């Protein structure tokens, strides 16, 4: 009887020791797995941010402007701006544009009071000649070298670009969307800088002018390869 009792006590003691060793090991393993997953998640998010920033400038859908809340994307007909009370320069409407080319100096856009408020590049993305009145948007330009000199008629359009960028924003606001660039032009006499973001394709880019007060005073974008 004493031998049986001793045997039972030894078995219980052994089970207690084994159980007490397993729990800490299991908990430690779980913690290690959690740390690895957290580290992987942070790395994936970091890589994703880099990829998104690069894709933004290469994505055709990034080339647009919202005018009074209405979106106009590169490739849309310029004539569609009549939806927001704007119009093209009537003097160039009948001029022809060769296939897959654009018209220089014929993209002035006016409001209902005949104020020049911005510019849109008239582009022919077809394989035949067309008139300017049938052209599509190949580029967009708004503002000037100094925010304080922008016409009120232009500001009244409440222009908004990709990422919610607006005239009057700061360089930091732009960098939150596009990141940084080494392509910077500085006009020392007038105090402004132009930050250019180029895509992998030629004729597809964004330019942001930051004036001497640190405000976004001009946006210029072009995308003449959206149909390729």
C-alpha positions in Angstrom: 0.0 0.0 0.0 2.8 2.4 0.9 4.6 1.5 -2.4 1.4 2.3 -4.4 0.9 5.6 -2.6 4.6 6.6 -3.2 4.2 5.8 -6.9 1.0 8.0 -7.2 2.8 10.9 -5.4 5.8 10.6 -7.8 3.5 10.6 -10.9 1.7 13.7 -9.6 4.9 15.5 -8.9 6.2 14.7 -12.4 3.0 15.9 -14.0 3.1 19.2 -12.1 6.7 19.8 -13.1 6.0 19.1 -16.8 2.9 21.4 -16.8 4.8 24.2 -15.1 7.5 24.1 -17.8 5.2 24.0 -20.8 3.1 27.1 -20.0 6.0 29.6 -20.0 7.4 28.1 -23.2 4.0 28.3 -25.0 3.5 31.9 -23.8 7.0 33.0 -24.9 6.5 31.4 -28.3 3.2 33.2 -28.8 4.8 36.6 -27.9 7.6 35.9 -30.4 5.1 35.2 -33.1 3.2 38.4 -32.3 6.4 40.5 -32.6 7.3 38.9 -35.9 3.8 39.6 -37.3 3.9 43.2 -36.0 7.3 43.7 -37.6 6.1 42.2 -40.9 3.0 44.4 -40.8 5.0 47.6 -40.4 7.4 46.6 -43.2 4.5 45.8 -45.5 2.8 49.2 -44.7 6.1 51.0 -45.4 6.6 49.3 -48.7 3.0 49.9 -49.6 3.5 53.7 -49.0 6.5 53.8 -51.3 4.7 51.9 -54.0 1.6 54.1 -53.8 3.7 57.2 -54.1 5.4 55.9 -57.2 2.2 54.7 -58.7 0.5 58.0 -58.2 2.6 59.9 -60.7 2.4 57.0 -63.2 -1.3 56.5 -62.9 -3.5 58.1 -65.6 -6.3 58.6 -63.1 -4.1 61.0 -61.1 -4.3 63.6 -63.8 -7.4 65.7 -63.2 -8.8 68.8 -61.7 -12.0 69.4 -59.8 -13.7 72.7 -60.7 -16.4 73.7 -58.3 -16.6 70.1 -57.3 -16.9 68.7 -60.8 -14.1 66.4 -62.0 -12.4 66.8 -65.3 -9.8 64.2 -66.2 -7.1 64.3 -68.9 -8.7 62.6 -71.9 -12.1 64.2 -71.3 -13.4 66.7 -73.9 -12.5 70.2 -73.1 -15.9 71.3 -74.2 -17.3 69.6 -71.1 -16.2 72.5 -69.0 -19.4 74.2 -70.0 -21.0 72.2 -67.2 -19.4 74.6 -64.7 -19.9 77.8 -66.7 -16.5 77.9 -68.4 -15.7 78.1 -72.1 -12.8 77.8 -74.5 -11.2 80.6 -76.5 -13.7 81.1 -79.4 -10.9 82.4 -81.7 -9.2 79.0 -81.9 -12.2 76.6 -82.0 -12.0 76.0 -85.7 -8.2 75.5 -85.9 -7.1 72.0 -86.7 -4.9 69.7 -84.7 -2.9 66.9 -86.3 -3.2 63.3 -85.2 -1.7 62.6 -81.8 -0.5 66.2 -81.4 -1.5 69.2 -79.3 -2.0 72.9 -80.0 0.4 75.3 -78.4 -1.1 78.5 -77.1 -4.7 77.6 -77.8 -5.9 76.4 -74.4 -7.1 79.6 -72.6 -10.2 79.0 -70.5 -12.7 81.8 -69.7 -15.5 82.2 -67.2 -18.9 83.7 -68.0 -17.5 87.2 -67.5 -14.7 86.5 -70.1 -12.0 86.4 -67.4 -9.1 84.1 -68.3 -9.1 81.7 -65.3 -6.9 78.8 -66.3 -5.5 76.9 -69.3 -6.1 73.4 -70.8 -3.9 71.9 -73.4 -6.0 71.0 -76.5 -4.9 67.5 -77.5 -5.8 65.2 -80.4 -5.6 61.6 -79.3 -7.1 60.3 -82.6 -5.5 59.1 -85.8 -7.1 61.9 -87.9 -7.1 65.7 -87.9 -9.7 67.3 -85.7 -10.7 70.8 -84.7 -9.9 72.4 -81.4 -13.6 72.3 -80.4 -13.4 68.5 -80.5 -10.1 68.2 -78.6 -9.6 66.5 -75.3 -7.7 67.7 -72.2 -3.9 66.9 -72.5 -2.8 69.2 -69.7 -4.0 71.7 -67.1 -2.4 74.9 -65.8 -3.7 77.3 -63.2 -2.2 80.1 -61.1 0.9 82.2 -61.4 4.3 82.6 -59.7 2.8 84.3 -56.6 -0.3 83.3 -54.8 -1.3 86.9 -54.0 -1.3 87.7 -57.7 -3.8 84.9 -58.7 -7.0 86.4 -60.1 -10.0 86.1 -57.7 -11.9 84.6 -60.6 -9.5 81.6 -60.6 -9.7 81.2 -56.8 -13.5 81.2 -57.1 -13.3 78.0 -59.1 -12.1 76.1 -55.9 -9.7 74.1 -57.9 -8.7 70.7 -56.4 -6.1 68.3 -57.7 -5.1 64.7 -56.9 -4.8 64.1 -53.2 -6.9 67.1 -52.4 -4.2 69.6 -53.3 -5.4 73.2 -53.7 -3.9 76.5 -54.5 -2.6 78.1 -51.3 -1.4 74.8 -49.8 2.1 74.4 -48.5 5.0 72.3 -49.7 4.4 69.9 -46.8 0.8 69.4 -48.1 2.2 68.4 -51.5 4.8 66.1 -50.1 2.2 64.2 -48.1 0.7 63.2 -51.4 3.7 63.0 -53.8 6.7 62.6 -51.4 9.9 64.5 -52.1 11.7 65.2 -55.4 15.2 66.3 -56.4 13.9 68.0 -59.5 13.7 71.6 -58.2 14.0 74.9 -60.0 14.6 78.1 -58.1 13.9 81.5 -59.4 16.1 83.6 -57.0 15.0 87.0 -58.3 11.2 86.3 -57.7 11.7 83.9 -54.8 9.6 81.0 -56.0 10.6 77.3 -56.5 9.1 74.8 -58.9 8.9 71.1 -57.8 8.6 68.7 -60.7 7.4 65.0 -60.4 8.0 63.0 -63.6 6.5 59.7 -64.4 8.3 56.8 -66.2 6.7 58.1 -69.4 7.7 61.3 -71.1 5.0 64.0 -71.4 3.4 62.9 -68.1 4.3 65.0 -65.0 3.2 67.4 -62.3 4.7 70.7 -61.5 4.1 72.7 -58.3 5.2 76.3 -57.9 5.8 77.4 -54.3 6.0 81.2 -53.9 8.2 83.2 -51.6 5.6 83.1 -48.9 5.6 79.3 -49.0 2.2 78.9 -50.7 1.3 76.8 -53.7 0.7 79.4 -56.4 0.6 77.4 -59.6 -0.1 73.9 -60.7 0.8 72.5 -64.0 0.1 68.9 -65.1 0.3 67.2 -68.4 -0.4 63.7 -69.7 -0.1 63.2 -73.4 0.3 59.5 -73.2 -2.9 58.5 -71.4 -4.1 56.7 -74.5 -1.0 54.5 -75.0 
